[in-house]
Amino acid sequence: MANTAEPERRSFGSSILEAVAQRVHETKFAIGGLLGRGTPRPRELWEEQYRCGVWNYLDSASEIAHYMVIVGYVQHFCANPAILDVGCGHGRLLQLLEPYPFKSYLGVDFSAEAIERGHSLASGGARFERVDFEEFIPPDRYDVIIFSESIYYAPRPEEVLRRYMSALTPDGVMIVSMCQNRWQGSIWTALENVAEIVHSTAVTNELDLTWHVRVLRPNDAPTRREPPTS
Ligand SMILES: C[S@@+](CC[C@H](N)C(=O)[O-])C[C@H]1O[C@@H](n2cnc3c(N)ncnc32)[C@H](O)[C@@H]1O
């Protein structure tokens, strides 16, 4: 199986046109990755795929490990955090965060289908908003800002990370997770231009897919507090 980041994990429709469109996207994804760039996909495509249940596999056992690394990092680095989840999809991460304490959770995504499903999960301090993360201006400060498999859909991941970093609290962290392909090294290198990787975990599932989940702090963060030890 080719180790491309996203597409092999899910089943697309079988038409030749769809297959060709998918290969074109994979090729753009690869070239973009080599240049440290992400590859945007039209919002309508996401809507269609959420409607058809293409992304339901994110709720499967095969996907649990990479989400749980994020959950663990959130708990380790931030006590009772205010969380911003950028490109949150249908809210799988919130479901896994929910047993643990957090002050607030805001999930943002530009897919109305995904956000509608998120709304059905939202309770207490959790809410969802439909926005394009390229344009969204975070209304608050957050202790943790998460990009779970979303930053590689930004044409300039480094610029997006830089912009969102200004919405961090002074000790706040960013958590970025990407399913690995052969080209994403350049995206990580680009992110390191603006942020320091303070912790990193790789997980591989039974389909031999690997995710790198990394905790980053702004390069110019005034203080570097050690995470709590308990
Ligand atoms: C692979 S899914 C990951 C979903 C979720 N973060 C997770 O890990 O379960 C990528 C998500 O990014 C969202 N997305 C892509 N480009 C976006 C943009 N410019 N603004 C907001 N959301 C975007 C898509 O709608 C999709 O829900």
The ligand as a Tripos MOL2 file, in Angstrom:
@<TRIPOS>MOLECULE
LIG
   27    29     1     0     0
SMALL
NO_CHARGES

@<TRIPOS>ATOM
      1 C1         -8.8160   14.9500    7.8520 C.3       1 LIG1
      2 S1        -10.0960   15.9350    8.5290 S.3       1 LIG1
      3 C2         -9.5920   15.9330   10.2540 C.3       1 LIG1
      4 C3        -10.7360   16.2500   11.1620 C.3       1 LIG1
      5 C4        -10.3890   16.3420   12.6540 C.3       1 LIG1
      6 N1         -9.3730   17.3370   12.9300 N.3       1 LIG1
      7 C5         -9.9690   15.0000   13.1900 C.2       1 LIG1
      8 O1         -8.7660   14.7890   13.3800 O.co2     1 LIG1
      9 O2        -10.8570   14.1860   13.4570 O.co2     1 LIG1
     10 C6         -9.6240   17.5870    8.0340 C.3       1 LIG1
     11 C7        -10.6600   18.6320    8.3830 C.3       1 LIG1
     12 O3        -10.1480   19.9120    8.0430 O.3       1 LIG1
     13 C8        -11.2450   20.6970    7.6030 C.3       1 LIG1
     14 N2        -10.6990   21.8030    6.7930 N.ar      1 LIG1
     15 C9         -9.9130   21.7370    5.7010 C.ar      1 LIG1
     16 N3         -9.6370   22.9720    5.2500 N.ar      1 LIG1
     17 C10       -10.2640   23.8430    6.0900 C.ar      1 LIG1
     18 C11       -10.3550   25.2670    6.1620 C.ar      1 LIG1
     19 N4         -9.7170   26.0600    5.2650 N.pl3     1 LIG1
     20 N5        -11.0680   25.8190    7.1620 N.ar      1 LIG1
     21 C12       -11.6970   25.0430    8.0750 C.ar      1 LIG1
     22 N6        -11.6700   23.6920    8.0570 N.ar      1 LIG1
     23 C13       -10.9370   23.1000    7.0840 C.ar      1 LIG1
     24 C14       -12.1040   19.7420    6.7990 C.3       1 LIG1
     25 O4        -13.4260   20.1930    6.6590 O.3       1 LIG1
     26 C15       -11.9850   18.4810    7.6580 C.3       1 LIG1
     27 O5        -13.0330   18.3940    8.5850 O.3       1 LIG1
@<TRIPOS>BOND
     1     1     2 1
     2     2     3 1
     3     2    10 1
     4     3     4 1
     5     4     5 1
     6     5     6 1
     7     5     7 1
     8     7     8 2
     9     7     9 1
    10    10    11 1
    11    11    12 1
    12    11    26 1
    13    12    13 1
    14    13    14 1
    15    13    24 1
    16    14    15 ar
    17    14    23 ar
    18    15    16 ar
    19    16    17 ar
    20    17    18 ar
    21    17    23 ar
    22    18    19 1
    23    18    20 ar
    24    20    21 ar
    25    21    22 ar
    26    22    23 ar
    27    24    25 1
    28    24    26 1
    29    26    27 1
@<TRIPOS>SUBSTRUCTURE
     1 LIG1         1 GROUP 0 **** ****
